[in-house]
Amino acid sequence: LHTGIHSFPTRRSSDLLEDRKHNLWIATLGGGLQYLDIKSDTFTTYNNSNSGLSNDYLSSLTFDKNGNLIIGHSGNFSIMDVATGKIQNYTTTRDGKKFSNESTTQILADERGLIWDGTMAGLNVYDPINDQLTIIDTDSGLYGSMVCSVIEDKDHTIWVSTDNGVSG
């Protein structure tokens, strides 16, 4: 048990993720992103005033296949190059297409490199390589509007839990 939790800017966390080096990334509600380096037992804070992160109210974390950290928050999502600490914020596609809703509830990067951005109003599937966006909502087969969870199974099927059922 880590006893340095008092060094957090907030005790309200929403997600935890362990990286390849067994360090912890902690999403908080109002305190930005916390990184716990296990070897040195030190915290680093990434927030909208010191790192370029566009929002400090974080909901969900995942790594993509290249080891970048995808950060879901109440202003869509951000991608962090963990080697450099550089953060790129996504509020639209590069060509200006808007996501279905800016309040991300769950985020997943699948094995193909697609980002599944679950929101309060459906699911955005974003291909960052080709800058393509597909919006999936109740009109296109999603069982409910609010996305609660997104996972990829061993057969690479994406499963989406919503406020009204599970789609796969």
Secondary structure by P-SEA (a helix, b strand, c coil): ccccccccccccccccccccccbbbbbbccccbbbbcccccbbbbbccccccccccccccccccccbbbbbbccccbbbbcccccbbbbccccccccccccccccccccccccccccccccbbbbbccccbbbbbbccccccccccccccccccccbbbbbccccccc
